[in-house]
Amino acid sequence: QVQLVESGGGLVQPGGSLRLSCAASGFTFSSYAMSWYRQAPGKERELVAVISGAGGGRNYARSVMGRFAISRDNARDTVYLQMNSLKPEDTAVYYCKAVVSGKSWWGQGTQVTVSS
């Protein structure tokens, strides 16, 4: 059974940083791309960043480019999202996602609130 567990969210002031983690289990982690999404209140869930299985390919939403960095540790079956220069509009629940055997699997999400 695929499981994804996010952690690392919290309250941070504008301009601050957070690092999110997503621990995966139940599948061969290094064989699959991983992605981070976010959903703000009243808005649709949107893709933030994606990383290839080996970690060499990364893509970002334009709104976070240059501020966020996705990475992974295949020895620990964990994907990370380093978020710098946070803005109030980054406030959302952040989810990690894996597509395994044609099915999308999601974590429970972690809340990020950017506010002074």
N, C-alpha and C positions, 0 to 999 in steps of 0.2 A: 504494500500500500504506500503510495507516494505521500509524503508529508513535507510541508514547508512551514517553518516557524520563524517569523520575523522578530527582531528585537532592536533596541537602540533608539526608538523614538523618544520624544519629550518636548518640553517647552524651551525655546531658545530665543534670544533677542535677535532682531535684525542685524545682519552682518556676521552672525555666529556660524558655527559648524556643528554637524552631527554626522555620525557614521552608523548606518543601518546594516544589520546582518540578517541573513536568511540561511538557516541551517536546513539542509535537505536530507531526505532519507527515502529508501524504498525503490531507488532506481540507480542506474550507473551514471552518476552525476557528471562525470567528465565527458560523457557522450552527447550532452544536450546543452543547447543554448539556454540561458537564463535571462529573465527580464524583470525590471522593476516598473510598476505602474503606480499611479496615485489617483485618488478621488477626493475632490474638495466638495464641501456641502453644496447640494443643488447642481452639481456638475457631473458630466460623464467621466468614467474612468479613462485615464489617458496614459499612453506609454511614455515612460521617462527615459529608460535606457535599456539596452540589450547587449549581451556579451556572448560570444561564441563558446562552444564547448571547451576548446583549448585556451581560450582567453585572448586570442590574437585579434579578434574582430570586435569592435565596439561601435555602437551608434547611440546618439542622444537626441532627445527632443530639442528643438531650437531654443526653447525657453530656459533650458538648463545647461546648454553648451558652454563650456569654459568655467562652470561653477561646480558641477557634479562630476564624479568619476566612478564608474562601475568597475569592479574587479572580482576575481574569484580565487579561491584556494581549493584546488581539486583534491588535495590531500585531506582537507577538513570538510569536504562537501558543503562548502559555504560560499555564498555570493555576498558581496558588500556594495553599499552605495555611500560613498563619501560625499557629503553635501557641504559646500562652503559658500560664503557670501549669501547666506539665506535671506530671503525676502518674505514679507507677509503673504504674498501670493503663492508661496511654496507650502502654505498650511494645507494639510490634507492627510488622509490615511494612505499610507504607502504599503503596497503589496508586492510580493515577489510571485513570479509565475514560471511554471515549466510546462512544456507541451510534451507529453510522454505517451507513446502509442496512440497518437492522434487525439488525445484528450488533454484539455487544459486543466492544470492543477494550480490552485491558489493557496497562499497562506491566509492567516486570519487578519493580517494587517497590523500596522503599528502607527500610532498617531504622531504626527509632527505638527507642532504649533509654533509659528514664528510671530512673536509679539513682544512689544516693549511694556 
